[in-house]
Amino acid sequence: MNLTGLFCLHTGALIQAAHGNRFVHETKLFKSLWGALKKGDVRVGDRGFCSYGTISALMARGVHTLMRLPEHEIRKAIGSKLPKSYIFDVQISWKRPIQRPRTMTPKS
């Protein structure tokens, strides 16, 4: 079984959860929880939930995102400017992909 959930950062309480069989990816389960997110919420996620489509769709709803990006995305975005130390913060701006992923509708 795969499971994903929304937790309150203040109390640690589980707000809402979604589950599926082992063939349903967690990102699909997470999308089913978007209705519980409201304008002004901050989503803190791991790099497995990092995609341009997800972040832009949530931004359109007024939901902010904070996460650790996969290293290949950081290197692609800032290239040789990446510090040698693993202790650093960096802000990255993504450009919209030329082709829309099949999982996204033109309205999402």
PDB file as gemmi writes it, atoms N, CA and C in Angstrom:
CRYST1    1.000    1.000    1.000  90.00  90.00  90.00 P 1                      
ATOM      1  N   MET A   1       0.841  -1.175   0.000  1.00  0.00           N  
ATOM      2  CA  MET A   1       0.000   0.000   0.000  1.00  0.00           C  
ATOM      3  C   MET A   1       0.890   1.244   0.000  1.00  0.00           C  
ATOM      4  N   ASN A   2       0.503   2.243  -0.768  1.00  0.00           N  
ATOM      5  CA  ASN A   2       1.146   3.552  -0.746  1.00  0.00           C  
ATOM      6  C   ASN A   2       0.246   4.519   0.008  1.00  0.00           C  
ATOM      7  N   LEU A   3       0.883   5.419   0.745  1.00  0.00           N  
ATOM      8  CA  LEU A   3       0.148   6.342   1.598  1.00  0.00           C  
ATOM      9  C   LEU A   3       0.820   7.706   1.552  1.00  0.00           C  
ATOM     10  N   THR A   4       0.029   8.747   1.483  1.00  0.00           N  
ATOM     11  CA  THR A   4       0.552  10.110   1.596  1.00  0.00           C  
ATOM     12  C   THR A   4      -0.445  10.925   2.401  1.00  0.00           C  
ATOM     13  N   GLY A   5       0.047  11.979   3.026  1.00  0.00           N  
ATOM     14  CA  GLY A   5      -0.850  12.752   3.872  1.00  0.00           C  
ATOM     15  C   GLY A   5      -0.438  14.195   4.013  1.00  0.00           C  
ATOM     16  N   LEU A   6      -1.355  14.973   4.548  1.00  0.00           N  
ATOM     17  CA  LEU A   6      -1.107  16.371   4.876  1.00  0.00           C  
ATOM     18  C   LEU A   6      -1.062  16.479   6.394  1.00  0.00           C  
ATOM     19  N   PHE A   7       0.009  17.100   6.892  1.00  0.00           N  
ATOM     20  CA  PHE A   7       0.194  17.250   8.325  1.00  0.00           C  
ATOM     21  C   PHE A   7       0.260  18.719   8.695  1.00  0.00           C  
ATOM     22  N   CYS A   8      -0.183  19.041   9.872  1.00  0.00           N  
ATOM     23  CA  CYS A   8      -0.064  20.386  10.420  1.00  0.00           C  
ATOM     24  C   CYS A   8       1.358  20.539  10.957  1.00  0.00           C  
ATOM     25  N   LEU A   9       2.085  21.555  10.480  1.00  0.00           N  
ATOM     26  CA  LEU A   9       3.448  21.766  10.956  1.00  0.00           C  
ATOM     27  C   LEU A   9       3.485  22.262  12.395  1.00  0.00           C  
ATOM     28  N   HIS A  10       2.417  22.871  12.839  1.00  0.00           N  
ATOM     29  CA  HIS A  10       2.363  23.403  14.203  1.00  0.00           C  
ATOM     30  C   HIS A  10       2.156  22.291  15.240  1.00  0.00           C  
ATOM     31  N   THR A  11       1.192  21.405  14.970  1.00  0.00           N  
ATOM     32  CA  THR A  11       0.847  20.375  15.953  1.00  0.00           C  
ATOM     33  C   THR A  11       1.335  18.978  15.577  1.00  0.00           C  
ATOM     34  N   GLY A  12       1.638  18.765  14.298  1.00  0.00           N  
ATOM     35  CA  GLY A  12       2.027  17.436  13.840  1.00  0.00           C  
ATOM     36  C   GLY A  12       0.842  16.528  13.557  1.00  0.00           C  
ATOM     37  N   ALA A  13      -0.368  17.068  13.683  1.00  0.00           N  
ATOM     38  CA  ALA A  13      -1.579  16.264  13.476  1.00  0.00           C  
ATOM     39  C   ALA A  13      -1.783  15.952  11.994  1.00  0.00           C  
ATOM     40  N   LEU A  14      -2.273  14.763  11.726  1.00  0.00           N  
ATOM     41  CA  LEU A  14      -2.627  14.376  10.371  1.00  0.00           C  
ATOM     42  C   LEU A  14      -3.939  15.057  10.013  1.00  0.00           C  
ATOM     43  N   ILE A  15      -3.927  15.852   8.948  1.00  0.00           N  
ATOM     44  CA  ILE A  15      -5.120  16.589   8.530  1.00  0.00           C  
ATOM     45  C   ILE A  15      -5.965  15.746   7.589  1.00  0.00           C  
ATOM     46  N   GLN A  16      -5.294  15.146   6.607  1.00  0.00           N  
ATOM     47  CA  GLN A  16      -6.004  14.325   5.631  1.00  0.00           C  
ATOM     48  C   GLN A  16      -5.000  13.364   5.008  1.00  0.00           C  
ATOM     49  N   ALA A  17      -5.461  12.182   4.605  1.00  0.00           N  
ATOM     50  CA  ALA A  17      -4.574  11.179   4.011  1.00  0.00           C  
ATOM     51  C   ALA A  17      -5.246  10.536   2.806  1.00  0.00           C  
ATOM     52  N   ALA A  18      -4.419   9.995   1.934  1.00  0.00           N  
ATOM     53  CA  ALA A  18      -4.909   9.239   0.785  1.00  0.00           C  
ATOM     54  C   ALA A  18      -4.055   7.982   0.664  1.00  0.00           C  
ATOM     55  N   HIS A  19      -4.686   6.879   0.291  1.00  0.00           N  
ATOM     56  CA  HIS A  19      -3.933   5.635   0.137  1.00  0.00           C  
ATOM     57  C   HIS A  19      -4.362   4.933  -1.133  1.00  0.00           C  
ATOM     58  N   GLY A  20      -3.489   4.084  -1.611  1.00  0.00           N  
ATOM     59  CA  GLY A  20      -3.768   3.305  -2.803  1.00  0.00           C  
ATOM     60  C   GLY A  20      -2.934   2.045  -2.788  1.00  0.00           C  
ATOM     61  N   ASN A  21      -3.138   1.197  -3.774  1.00  0.00           N  
ATOM     62  CA  ASN A  21      -2.332  -0.018  -3.835  1.00  0.00           C  
ATOM     63  C   ASN A  21      -0.914   0.318  -4.289  1.00  0.00           C  
ATOM     64  N   ARG A  22      -0.069  -0.647  -4.341  1.00  0.00           N  
ATOM     65  CA  ARG A  22       1.339  -0.386  -4.644  1.00  0.00           C  
ATOM     66  C   ARG A  22       1.573   0.106  -6.064  1.00  0.00           C  
ATOM     67  N   PHE A  23       0.564   0.065  -6.909  1.00  0.00           N  
ATOM     68  CA  PHE A  23       0.713   0.529  -8.287  1.00  0.00           C  
ATOM     69  C   PHE A  23       0.301   1.992  -8.465  1.00  0.00           C  
ATOM     70  N   VAL A  24      -0.257   2.605  -7.422  1.00  0.00           N  
ATOM     71  CA  VAL A  24      -0.665   4.009  -7.477  1.00  0.00           C  
ATOM     72  C   VAL A  24       0.458   4.845  -6.851  1.00  0.00           C  
ATOM     73  N   HIS A  25       1.054   5.708  -7.648  1.00  0.00           N  
ATOM     74  CA  HIS A  25       2.191   6.503  -7.168  1.00  0.00           C  
ATOM     75  C   HIS A  25       1.728   7.554  -6.158  1.00  0.00           C  
ATOM     76  N   GLU A  26       2.620   7.885  -5.224  1.00  0.00           N  
ATOM     77  CA  GLU A  26       2.291   8.850  -4.175  1.00  0.00           C  
ATOM     78  C   GLU A  26       1.939  10.228  -4.734  1.00  0.00           C  
ATOM     79  N   THR A  27       2.531  10.614  -5.866  1.00  0.00           N  
ATOM     80  CA  THR A  27       2.214  11.929  -6.427  1.00  0.00           C  
ATOM     81  C   THR A  27       0.756  11.993  -6.880  1.00  0.00           C  
ATOM     82  N   LYS A  28       0.241  10.888  -7.378  1.00  0.00           N  
ATOM     83  CA  LYS A  28      -1.179  10.848  -7.759  1.00  0.00           C  
ATOM     84  C   LYS A  28      -2.059  10.914  -6.512  1.00  0.00           C  
ATOM     85  N   LEU A  29      -1.644  10.250  -5.461  1.00  0.00           N  
ATOM     86  CA  LEU A  29      -2.388  10.314  -4.196  1.00  0.00           C  
ATOM     87  C   LEU A  29      -2.365  11.733  -3.643  1.00  0.00           C  
ATOM     88  N   PHE A  30      -1.200  12.385  -3.730  1.00  0.00           N  
ATOM     89  CA  PHE A  30      -1.083  13.746  -3.234  1.00  0.00           C  
ATOM     90  C   PHE A  30      -2.033  14.688  -3.974  1.00  0.00           C  
ATOM     91  N   LYS A  31      -2.161  14.504  -5.285  1.00  0.00           N  
ATOM     92  CA  LYS A  31      -3.056  15.373  -6.063  1.00  0.00           C  
ATOM     93  C   LYS A  31      -4.501  15.260  -5.567  1.00  0.00           C  
ATOM     94  N   SER A  32      -4.872  14.096  -5.073  1.00  0.00           N  
ATOM     95  CA  SER A  32      -6.241  13.936  -4.563  1.00  0.00           C  
ATOM     96  C   SER A  32      -6.463  14.717  -3.268  1.00  0.00           C  
ATOM     97  N   LEU A  33      -5.389  15.189  -2.624  1.00  0.00           N  
ATOM     98  CA  LEU A  33      -5.497  15.944  -1.380  1.00  0.00           C  
ATOM     99  C   LEU A  33      -5.502  17.457  -1.594  1.00  0.00           C  
ATOM    100  N   TRP A  34      -5.331  17.911  -2.825  1.00  0.00           N  
ATOM    101  CA  TRP A  34      -5.221  19.338  -3.095  1.00  0.00           C  
ATOM    102  C   TRP A  34      -6.423  20.125  -2.601  1.00  0.00           C  
ATOM    103  N   GLY A  35      -7.590  19.513  -2.580  1.00  0.00           N  
ATOM    104  CA  GLY A  35      -8.794  20.205  -2.118  1.00  0.00           C  
ATOM    105  C   GLY A  35      -8.698  20.661  -0.664  1.00  0.00           C  
ATOM    106  N   ALA A  36      -7.834  20.021   0.115  1.00  0.00           N  
ATOM    107  CA  ALA A  36      -7.672  20.394   1.529  1.00  0.00           C  
ATOM    108  C   ALA A  36      -6.714  21.569   1.698  1.00  0.00           C  
ATOM    109  N   LEU A  37      -5.983  21.911   0.656  1.00  0.00           N  
ATOM    110  CA  LEU A  37      -5.045  23.034   0.720  1.00  0.00           C  
ATOM    111  C   LEU A  37      -5.772  24.321   0.359  1.00  0.00           C  
ATOM    112  N   LYS A  38      -5.524  25.366   1.143  1.00  0.00           N  
ATOM    113  CA  LYS A  38      -6.191  26.634   0.856  1.00  0.00           C  
ATOM    114  C   LYS A  38      -5.171  27.750   0.658  1.00  0.00           C  
ATOM    115  N   LYS A  39      -5.653  28.832   0.119  1.00  0.00           N  
ATOM    116  CA  LYS A  39      -4.804  29.982  -0.158  1.00  0.00           C  
ATOM    117  C   LYS A  39      -4.036  30.379   1.106  1.00  0.00           C  
ATOM    118  N   GLY A  40      -2.739  30.594   0.943  1.00  0.00           N  
ATOM    119  CA  GLY A  40      -1.888  30.979   2.058  1.00  0.00           C  
ATOM    120  C   GLY A  40      -1.190  29.815   2.738  1.00  0.00           C  
ATOM    121  N   ASP A  41      -1.626  28.576   2.455  1.00  0.00           N  
ATOM    122  CA  ASP A  41      -0.956  27.407   3.033  1.00  0.00           C  
ATOM    123  C   ASP A  41       0.449  27.287   2.458  1.00  0.00           C  
ATOM    124  N   VAL A  42       1.335  26.680   3.224  1.00  0.00           N  
ATOM    125  CA  VAL A  42       2.702  26.415   2.774  1.00  0.00           C  
ATOM    126  C   VAL A  42       2.888  24.909   2.749  1.00  0.00           C  
ATOM    127  N   ARG A  43       3.221  24.405   1.608  1.00  0.00           N  
ATOM    128  CA  ARG A  43       3.446  22.971   1.435  1.00  0.00           C  
ATOM    129  C   ARG A  43       4.942  22.715   1.558  1.00  0.00           C  
ATOM    130  N   VAL A  44       5.317  21.874   2.494  1.00  0.00           N  
ATOM    131  CA  VAL A  44       6.714  21.460   2.650  1.00  0.00           C  
ATOM    132  C   VAL A  44       6.761  20.014   2.196  1.00  0.00           C  
ATOM    133  N   GLY A  45       7.571  19.751   1.184  1.00  0.00           N  
ATOM    134  CA  GLY A  45       7.605  18.399   0.642  1.00  0.00           C  
ATOM    135  C   GLY A  45       9.002  17.930   0.341  1.00  0.00           C  
ATOM    136  N   ASP A  46       9.120  16.642   0.088  1.00  0.00           N  
ATOM    137  CA  ASP A  46      10.422  16.119  -0.283  1.00  0.00           C  
ATOM    138  C   ASP A  46      10.577  16.163  -1.794  1.00  0.00           C  
ATOM    139  N   ARG A  47      11.768  15.869  -2.257  1.00  0.00           N  
ATOM    140  CA  ARG A  47      12.070  16.026  -3.683  1.00  0.00           C  
ATOM    141  C   ARG A  47      11.317  15.048  -4.573  1.00  0.00           C  
ATOM    142  N   GLY A  48      10.692  14.031  -4.008  1.00  0.00           N  
ATOM    143  CA  GLY A  48       9.897  13.113  -4.808  1.00  0.00           C  
ATOM    144  C   GLY A  48       8.606  13.752  -5.320  1.00  0.00           C  
ATOM    145  N   PHE A  49       8.195  14.857  -4.723  1.00  0.00           N  
ATOM    146  CA  PHE A  49       6.964  15.545  -5.111  1.00  0.00           C  
ATOM    147  C   PHE A  49       7.276  16.845  -5.851  1.00  0.00           C  
ATOM    148  N   CYS A  50       8.468  16.936  -6.410  1.00  0.00           N  
ATOM    149  CA  CYS A  50       8.934  18.164  -7.034  1.00  0.00           C  
ATOM    150  C   CYS A  50       8.734  18.100  -8.549  1.00  0.00           C  
ATOM    151  N   SER A  51       7.826  18.912  -9.059  1.00  0.00           N  
ATOM    152  CA  SER A  51       7.663  19.040 -10.507  1.00  0.00           C  
ATOM    153  C   SER A  51       7.139  20.434 -10.810  1.00  0.00           C  
ATOM    154  N   TYR A  52       7.489  20.922 -11.971  1.00  0.00           N  
ATOM    155  CA  TYR A  52       7.034  22.246 -12.377  1.00  0.00           C  
ATOM    156  C   TYR A  52       5.507  22.292 -12.362  1.00  0.00           C  
ATOM    157  N   GLY A  53       4.871  21.263 -12.900  1.00  0.00           N  
ATOM    158  CA  GLY A  53       3.414  21.244 -12.989  1.00  0.00           C  
ATOM    159  C   GLY A  53       2.737  21.322 -11.634  1.00  0.00           C  
ATOM    160  N   THR A  54       3.236  20.553 -10.673  1.00  0.00           N  
ATOM    161  CA  THR A  54       2.657  20.562  -9.332  1.00  0.00           C  
ATOM    162  C   THR A  54       2.824  21.915  -8.664  1.00  0.00           C  
ATOM    163  N   ILE A  55       4.039  22.442  -8.719  1.00  0.00           N  
ATOM    164  CA  ILE A  55       4.310  23.718  -8.060  1.00  0.00           C  
ATOM    165  C   ILE A  55       3.492  24.837  -8.694  1.00  0.00           C  
ATOM    166  N   SER A  56       3.421  24.883 -10.028  1.00  0.00           N  
ATOM    167  CA  SER A  56       2.669  25.967 -10.680  1.00  0.00           C  
ATOM    168  C   SER A  56       1.169  25.840 -10.437  1.00  0.00           C  
ATOM    169  N   ALA A  57       0.642  24.613 -10.425  1.00  0.00           N  
ATOM    170  CA  ALA A  57      -0.788  24.423 -10.165  1.00  0.00           C  
ATOM    171  C   ALA A  57      -1.146  24.849  -8.746  1.00  0.00           C  
ATOM    172  N   LEU A  58      -0.280  24.542  -7.790  1.00  0.00           N  
ATOM    173  CA  LEU A  58      -0.545  24.953  -6.409  1.00  0.00           C  
ATOM    174  C   LEU A  58      -0.362  26.459  -6.235  1.00  0.00           C  
ATOM    175  N   MET A  59       0.613  27.048  -6.938  1.00  0.00           N  
ATOM    176  CA  MET A  59       0.783  28.505  -6.885  1.00  0.00           C  
ATOM    177  C   MET A  59      -0.468  29.210  -7.396  1.00  0.00           C  
ATOM    178  N   ALA A  60      -1.085  28.656  -8.441  1.00  0.00           N  
ATOM    179  CA  ALA A  60      -2.311  29.241  -8.982  1.00  0.00           C  
ATOM    180  C   ALA A  60      -3.435  29.222  -7.952  1.00  0.00           C  
ATOM    181  N   ARG A  61      -3.381  28.296  -7.007  1.00  0.00           N  
ATOM    182  CA  ARG A  61      -4.371  28.220  -5.923  1.00  0.00           C  
ATOM    183  C   ARG A  61      -3.959  29.051  -4.717  1.00  0.00           C  
ATOM    184  N   GLY A  62      -2.778  29.689  -4.787  1.00  0.00           N  
ATOM    185  CA  GLY A  62      -2.294  30.502  -3.673  1.00  0.00           C  
ATOM    186  C   GLY A  62      -1.551  29.706  -2.619  1.00  0.00           C  
ATOM    187  N   VAL A  63      -1.150  28.471  -2.951  1.00  0.00           N  
ATOM    188  CA  VAL A  63      -0.415  27.613  -2.028  1.00  0.00           C  
ATOM    189  C   VAL A  63       1.075  27.735  -2.337  1.00  0.00           C  
ATOM    190  N   HIS A  64       1.877  28.023  -1.317  1.00  0.00           N  
ATOM    191  CA  HIS A  64       3.318  28.179  -1.482  1.00  0.00           C  
ATOM    192  C   HIS A  64       3.999  26.826  -1.281  1.00  0.00           C  
ATOM    193  N   THR A  65       5.179  26.682  -1.866  1.00  0.00           N  
ATOM    194  CA  THR A  65       5.902  25.416  -1.785  1.00  0.00           C  
ATOM    195  C   THR A  65       7.329  25.639  -1.304  1.00  0.00           C  
ATOM    196  N   LEU A  66       7.765  24.789  -0.395  1.00  0.00           N  
ATOM    197  CA  LEU A  66       9.134  24.794   0.085  1.00  0.00           C  
ATOM    198  C   LEU A  66       9.612  23.350   0.057  1.00  0.00           C  
ATOM    199  N   MET A  67      10.726  23.117  -0.638  1.00  0.00           N  
ATOM    200  CA  MET A  67      11.223  21.746  -0.729  1.00  0.00           C  
ATOM    201  C   MET A  67      12.671  21.711  -1.161  1.00  0.00           C  
ATOM    202  N   ARG A  68      13.264  20.570  -0.956  1.00  0.00           N  
ATOM    203  CA  ARG A  68      14.607  20.317  -1.436  1.00  0.00           C  
ATOM    204  C   ARG A  68      14.484  19.773  -2.846  1.00  0.00           C  
ATOM    205  N   LEU A  69      15.149  20.419  -3.781  1.00  0.00           N  
ATOM    206  CA  LEU A  69      15.094  19.967  -5.166  1.00  0.00           C  
ATOM    207  C   LEU A  69      16.071  18.826  -5.403  1.00  0.00           C  
ATOM    208  N   PRO A  70      15.764  17.978  -6.377  1.00  0.00           N  
ATOM    209  CA  PRO A  70      16.750  16.969  -6.774  1.00  0.00           C  
ATOM    210  C   PRO A  70      18.007  17.675  -7.289  1.00  0.00           C  
ATOM    211  N   GLU A  71      19.165  17.109  -7.005  1.00  0.00           N  
ATOM    212  CA  GLU A  71      20.426  17.763  -7.373  1.00  0.00           C  
ATOM    213  C   GLU A  71      20.510  18.047  -8.865  1.00  0.00           C  
ATOM    214  N   HIS A  72      19.985  17.142  -9.720  1.00  0.00           N  
ATOM    215  CA  HIS A  72      20.072  17.391 -11.167  1.00  0.00           C  
ATOM    216  C   HIS A  72      19.285  18.641 -11.572  1.00  0.00           C  
ATOM    217  N   GLU A  73      18.177  18.946 -10.862  1.00  0.00           N  
ATOM    218  CA  GLU A  73      17.416  20.162 -11.161  1.00  0.00           C  
ATOM    219  C   GLU A  73      18.194  21.410 -10.748  1.00  0.00           C  
ATOM    220  N   ILE A  74      18.879  21.324  -9.607  1.00  0.00           N  
ATOM    221  CA  ILE A  74      19.680  22.460  -9.152  1.00  0.00           C  
ATOM    222  C   ILE A  74      20.811  22.714 -10.138  1.00  0.00           C  
ATOM    223  N   ARG A  75      21.517  21.658 -10.514  1.00  0.00           N  
ATOM    224  CA  ARG A  75      22.648  21.807 -11.448  1.00  0.00           C  
ATOM    225  C   ARG A  75      22.177  22.351 -12.791  1.00  0.00           C  
ATOM    226  N   LYS A  76      21.017  21.882 -13.252  1.00  0.00           N  
ATOM    227  CA  LYS A  76      20.484  22.361 -14.530  1.00  0.00           C  
ATOM    228  C   LYS A  76      20.148  23.848 -14.444  1.00  0.00           C  
ATOM    229  N   ALA A  77      19.646  24.275 -13.286  1.00  0.00           N  
ATOM    230  CA  ALA A  77      19.204  25.660 -13.123  1.00  0.00           C  
ATOM    231  C   ALA A  77      20.360  26.638 -12.924  1.00  0.00           C  
ATOM    232  N   ILE A  78      21.356  26.244 -12.136  1.00  0.00           N  
ATOM    233  CA  ILE A  78      22.416  27.208 -11.838  1.00  0.00           C  
ATOM    234  C   ILE A  78      23.804  26.734 -12.235  1.00  0.00           C  
ATOM    235  N   GLY A  79      23.903  25.529 -12.767  1.00  0.00           N  
ATOM    236  CA  GLY A  79      25.147  25.037 -13.348  1.00  0.00           C  
ATOM    237  C   GLY A  79      26.366  25.158 -12.468  1.00  0.00           C  
ATOM    238  N   SER A  80      27.399  25.796 -13.010  1.00  0.00           N  
ATOM    239  CA  SER A  80      28.696  25.840 -12.337  1.00  0.00           C  
ATOM    240  C   SER A  80      28.694  26.728 -11.106  1.00  0.00           C  
ATOM    241  N   LYS A  81      27.636  27.524 -10.892  1.00  0.00           N  
ATOM    242  CA  LYS A  81      27.571  28.393  -9.723  1.00  0.00           C  
ATOM    243  C   LYS A  81      27.227  27.626  -8.451  1.00  0.00           C  
ATOM    244  N   LEU A  82      26.989  26.328  -8.554  1.00  0.00           N  
ATOM    245  CA  LEU A  82      26.619  25.523  -7.395  1.00  0.00           C  
ATOM    246  C   LEU A  82      27.794  25.437  -6.426  1.00  0.00           C  
ATOM    247  N   PRO A  83      27.609  25.852  -5.183  1.00  0.00           N  
ATOM    248  CA  PRO A  83      28.704  25.794  -4.203  1.00  0.00           C  
ATOM    249  C   PRO A  83      29.178  24.359  -3.982  1.00  0.00           C  
ATOM    250  N   LYS A  84      30.429  24.217  -3.621  1.00  0.00           N  
ATOM    251  CA  LYS A  84      31.001  22.888  -3.367  1.00  0.00           C  
ATOM    252  C   LYS A  84      30.462  22.300  -2.061  1.00  0.00           C  
ATOM    253  N   SER A  85      30.106  23.143  -1.114  1.00  0.00           N  
ATOM    254  CA  SER A  85      29.596  22.685   0.169  1.00  0.00           C  
ATOM    255  C   SER A  85      28.128  22.273   0.031  1.00  0.00           C  
ATOM    256  N   TYR A  86      27.709  21.311   0.841  1.00  0.00           N  
ATOM    257  CA  TYR A  86      26.314  20.893   0.839  1.00  0.00           C  
ATOM    258  C   TYR A  86      25.466  21.772   1.755  1.00  0.00           C  
ATOM    259  N   ILE A  87      26.086  22.719   2.442  1.00  0.00           N  
ATOM    260  CA  ILE A  87      25.364  23.598   3.361  1.00  0.00           C  
ATOM    261  C   ILE A  87      25.161  24.946   2.675  1.00  0.00           C  
ATOM    262  N   PHE A  88      24.058  25.078   1.934  1.00  0.00           N  
ATOM    263  CA  PHE A  88      23.748  26.321   1.252  1.00  0.00           C  
ATOM    264  C   PHE A  88      22.264  26.360   0.925  1.00  0.00           C  
ATOM    265  N   ASP A  89      21.745  27.571   0.762  1.00  0.00           N  
ATOM    266  CA  ASP A  89      20.376  27.775   0.299  1.00  0.00           C  
ATOM    267  C   ASP A  89      20.464  28.481  -1.036  1.00  0.00           C  
ATOM    268  N   VAL A  90      19.562  28.173  -1.924  1.00  0.00           N  
ATOM    269  CA  VAL A  90      19.566  28.805  -3.236  1.00  0.00           C  
ATOM    270  C   VAL A  90      18.117  28.940  -3.703  1.00  0.00           C  
ATOM    271  N   GLN A  91      17.813  30.048  -4.321  1.00  0.00           N  
ATOM    272  CA  GLN A  91      16.479  30.245  -4.890  1.00  0.00           C  
ATOM    273  C   GLN A  91      16.582  30.024  -6.385  1.00  0.00           C  
ATOM    274  N   ILE A  92      15.679  29.221  -6.919  1.00  0.00           N  
ATOM    275  CA  ILE A  92      15.726  28.849  -8.331  1.00  0.00           C  
ATOM    276  C   ILE A  92      14.411  29.234  -8.990  1.00  0.00           C  
ATOM    277  N   SER A  93      14.506  29.817 -10.177  1.00  0.00           N  
ATOM    278  CA  SER A  93      13.321  30.114 -10.984  1.00  0.00           C  
ATOM    279  C   SER A  93      13.295  29.126 -12.146  1.00  0.00           C  
ATOM    280  N   TRP A  94      12.167  28.459 -12.306  1.00  0.00           N  
ATOM    281  CA  TRP A  94      12.020  27.506 -13.407  1.00  0.00           C  
ATOM    282  C   TRP A  94      11.296  28.168 -14.560  1.00  0.00           C  
ATOM    283  N   LYS A  95      11.655  27.770 -15.765  1.00  0.00           N  
ATOM    284  CA  LYS A  95      10.914  28.186 -16.954  1.00  0.00           C  
ATOM    285  C   LYS A  95       9.877  27.097 -17.255  1.00  0.00           C  
ATOM    286  N   ARG A  96       8.731  27.521 -17.723  1.00  0.00           N  
ATOM    287  CA  ARG A  96       7.678  26.572 -18.061  1.00  0.00           C  
ATOM    288  C   ARG A  96       8.163  25.644 -19.174  1.00  0.00           C  
ATOM    289  N   PRO A  97       7.943  24.346 -19.036  1.00  0.00           N  
ATOM    290  CA  PRO A  97       8.346  23.412 -20.101  1.00  0.00           C  
ATOM    291  C   PRO A  97       7.606  23.720 -21.400  1.00  0.00           C  
ATOM    292  N   ILE A  98       8.241  23.448 -22.519  1.00  0.00           N  
ATOM    293  CA  ILE A  98       7.630  23.705 -23.825  1.00  0.00           C  
ATOM    294  C   ILE A  98       6.401  22.831 -24.027  1.00  0.00           C  
ATOM    295  N   GLN A  99       6.522  21.557 -23.648  1.00  0.00           N  
ATOM    296  CA  GLN A  99       5.405  20.635 -23.826  1.00  0.00           C  
ATOM    297  C   GLN A  99       4.761  20.335 -22.480  1.00  0.00           C  
ATOM    298  N   ARG A 100       3.443  20.435 -22.435  1.00  0.00           N  
ATOM    299  CA  ARG A 100       2.681  20.143 -21.221  1.00  0.00           C  
ATOM    300  C   ARG A 100       2.688  18.637 -20.972  1.00  0.00           C  
ATOM    301  N   PRO A 101       2.932  18.210 -19.726  1.00  0.00           N  
ATOM    302  CA  PRO A 101       2.863  16.775 -19.410  1.00  0.00           C  
ATOM    303  C   PRO A 101       1.462  16.235 -19.680  1.00  0.00           C  
ATOM    304  N   ARG A 102       1.355  14.971 -20.077  1.00  0.00           N  
ATOM    305  CA  ARG A 102       0.043  14.373 -20.392  1.00  0.00           C  
ATOM    306  C   ARG A 102      -0.876  14.396 -19.189  1.00  0.00           C  
ATOM    307  N   THR A 103      -0.310  14.392 -17.984  1.00  0.00           N  
ATOM    308  CA  THR A 103      -1.127  14.352 -16.774  1.00  0.00           C  
ATOM    309  C   THR A 103      -1.769  15.683 -16.444  1.00  0.00           C  
ATOM    310  N   MET A 104      -1.352  16.763 -17.133  1.00  0.00           N  
ATOM    311  CA  MET A 104      -1.913  18.089 -16.859  1.00  0.00           C  
ATOM    312  C   MET A 104      -2.880  18.503 -17.968  1.00  0.00           C  
ATOM    313  N   THR A 105      -3.987  19.061 -17.575  1.00  0.00           N  
ATOM    314  CA  THR A 105      -4.913  19.613 -18.552  1.00  0.00           C  
ATOM    315  C   THR A 105      -4.518  21.056 -18.814  1.00  0.00           C  
ATOM    316  N   PRO A 106      -4.948  21.645 -19.921  1.00  0.00           N  
ATOM    317  CA  PRO A 106      -4.613  23.053 -20.163  1.00  0.00           C  
ATOM    318  C   PRO A 106      -5.090  23.988 -19.057  1.00  0.00           C  
ATOM    319  N   LYS A 107      -6.132  23.605 -18.311  1.00  0.00           N  
ATOM    320  CA  LYS A 107      -6.672  24.471 -17.258  1.00  0.00           C  
ATOM    321  C   LYS A 107      -5.996  24.257 -15.912  1.00  0.00           C  
ATOM    322  N   SER A 108      -5.198  23.192 -15.743  1.00  0.00           N  
ATOM    323  CA  SER A 108      -4.583  22.944 -14.420  1.00  0.00           C  
ATOM    324  C   SER A 108      -3.260  23.642 -14.278  1.00  0.00           C  
TER     325      SER A 108                                                      
END                                                                             
